[in-house]
Amino acid sequence: MSEENSCQAYTPCWVTDQLAVGCAPMSHTQLDSLKAQGIDGIINLCGEFCDLHEIEQGAGFEVYYLPLEDEEA
């Protein structure tokens, strides 16, 4: 983890310069951290959190909601 990333509330794993992966952000602090890192879109696969995509949209993200059950991807 770099010095820059050590203070972030949410640190995604970057696959490419344009694509990152990570667990579901579970707080407004984590959503704010994603925004501060320049992330503006989320592909939400969380079938178990039925309102998370609405919270993400409300926080200003472009969200694509494709719910999957755990262990089914």
Secondary structure, DSSP 8 states (H G I E B T S, - for coil): --TTGGG-S---EESSSS-EE-S---SHHHHHHHHHTT--EEEEEESS-TTHHHHHHHTT-EEEEEEE-TT--
